[in-house]
């Protein structure tokens, strides 16, 4: 993992319903952009030294914004992390959207295997993930409608 000052570090939770933390890298202590990093967290404003693990990723440039109008277009990267857990015949998936801002959207989907069926983890994973992603998409549409309403002063309905 390599980073520069101003990049964004995102730490996804390794447990269902766990918090996603993100912040701005304010100092790089390792050689050639490698960890550890000093990070100022968006949620608390505090700074701490971080040795990122496999649940972390760096967004270079601190997160880009969409370009509008005749100006130069920039790219934005939004990530969805899905965490799966299995307990007996039940599979739970948590999908978290990390979208270049301190606020995150998340949703949970569940699948339950019929006790008479042969265990097949992949099928339960697919169903639970699909349900979590569908709910996440619905939450994102609701959020967009709310923001349109706030900007225009009129209720909005986005066709999906």
N, C-alpha and C positions, 0 to 999 in steps of 0.2 A: 504494500500500500504506500502510495506517495501522495503528498499534499503540500500546499503552499499556504502562507498566511492569507486569510480571506476566504478560503475554501470552506465548505459546509461539511461537517461530520454528522452522520446520521447513525444512531445506534438503535437497531430494532430489537424488540424484546424477544427472548427465546421461549417465553411462555404465553399461552393464550390469555388475552385481556391484559397483558403487560404493557407498560408505557413505552412509547417510542420517544427517544430524546434526540434532540439535534441542537447544534450550535455552530458558531463561527470559530474556525481555527485562528487563534490570535498569535501563536508562536509555534514553530516547528523546532523541536529539540534534537531530532535524529539527523544523521547525515543524509544529504541528497533527498530531503523531503520525507524521510521515513519517520515512524513514531519514535518517541512519544510526542504528543501534541498538547499544547495548552488550549483549552476550548472554553469559550464563553457561551454558556447554555442559554437558549432562548427562553426556557420556562422560568428560570430563576435569576438570570443575569450574573450568576456566580461563575468563577473560572476554576478549572481543575485540570490536572495533568491526566491524560488519557493514553492508555496503551490499547488501541482498538483490537477487538477480537474478530472472529468470523462473522458476527452478526452486524458488523459496521461497514459502511461504505462512505466514500468521499465524493462530494459533488463539487467539481472544480469551478472556481469563479464565484462561489457563494450562492449559487442558484440563479439561473437566468430568468428573465421575464419575457413574456411574449411581446413582439414588436407589433405596433398598430399604426395605421396610416402610412404615409409615404416614406417613413424612416427605414433605417437598416433593420432587417429582421434578425432576431436572435432566437436561439433554440432554448427550450426548457425541457428538463427531464423530470418526469414524475415516475416514482417507483411504487409498486405494490408489493408488499411482503406478505406472504401467506405462511402462517404457522399452523401445523397440524398436531393434534393430540388424539390418542386412542385410549379408550377405557372400555374394556369389554367389547360389546357389539356397537358402541357409539364412537363416531369420529366427529371431532369438532375442528373447524377451520376458522381462523381469524385472519381477515384480510385488512391490512393497514395501508392507506394511501399516504405517501410522503410527497408533498407537492410544492416544494420550494417556499414554504412559509411555516411559521411556527405551529399553525393549526393542522391537525391531522383528522382524517375521517377513518373510521374503522367499522367493520361489520363482522358478524359471526354467522356461520352456517353449520348445520349439523346433519349427520346421516346416521341412521340406526339400521343395522343389519337384522333381518328376520332371523330368529334363532334356528330356524329349520334350514337356512341357507349355509353353504360352505363358506368359511371365512375367506374373504378376498379383500385385503386392505386397499388395493388400488381402486376398486369400485367405490368403497366408502369415501376415500380421499376425493375422488372426482366429484361425487355428489355433494359432499360438504363444501368443497372449494367453489363449485358452481353456485351453490346457494349463497355463500359468503360474498362472492363477486357480484352476484345479482343485487344483493342488498346494498353493497357498497356503491354500485352504479345508481341505485335509487336514491341513496343518501346524497350523492354528488349532484344529481339532477335537482333534488329538493334544495340543496345549498345554492345552486345557480339561480333557481327561481327566487329564492329569498334575496339574493344579492341584486338581481334585476329589479325586484320590487323596491329595495332600498334606494337604488339609483334613480328609478323613474317615478316613484311614488304611486305605482299601480301594481296590482298583483299580476304575476306572470305565470304562464304555463309553457314549459319547454316540451315540444313534441319529441318523443324518443322513438 
